[in-house]
Amino acid sequence: MNTNDIPKVHPELLDALHRQDEQAQQMKLSEGFTEKVMEKVKSEMMKKERVNNEKYKLLFIPKIAAVFLAVVFLGGLAFAAFHFLSPKTEKQLAEVTAPSLTGRAGGESAPVRFSDIRLDSILNVISAHYGIIVSFRSEEPRSMKLITTWNPEDSLNAFIDHLNMFDYLHLTLRGDTIFVEQTGEED
C-alpha cells in the first residue's frame, strides 16, 4: 500500500502517523535489549527443538518396541521348532507307568493293557518280567507307540508273535535277547 493510497479525507490521521514514525526513529534502545531479544529467540528455538525431539522419540519408541516384540516372537518360535524337531534323548523320554507285576493278590497275573505307549517302554516292562535283554537294531522302532495287551502268564514267544503282527515291526528272540528291527518304511 502506497502513501498515495491513503485517503486524503483524514489528514489528522496522516499527521499522527508521521509523528509516531519520527518518535520511533529518535528512540534509542537500551543496552540489554538486544541481548534479551536474542535470548528470547534462542529459548523459543530450544523449546521448539525439544518438542520436535519429543515427537521424534514418541514416533521412534513404538518402532523399537515392535522390533523387540518381533525378535522375541521369532525367538520363541525358533525355540519351539527346535524342541519339536530335535530328537529326544533318553533323559527326555517319559518313563512308562505300567501296573506293578509283583505283589498282586493271590500271585495271579491279570492282563496288562498298554495304551499309546512307546515300544521301548513296553519292552522294558516285558524284559524285566522275563529277565531278558532288548536290543534295537535301529532307532525308529523305539519311538513307535502301540496299543496292546500282554498277559504275563503267557510265554515270551507268544507275546513276540503278537507284536510281530504289527506292520513295520519284527522281533526275534535269540538266547536271552530280543532283537527289534523295522521291516519297512512308514508312510
Summary of the structure (lengths in Angstrom):
residues: 187
radius of gyration: 46.7
end to end distance: 93.9
largest distance: 134.4
contacts: 377
relative contact order: 0.07
helix: 53%
strand: 14%
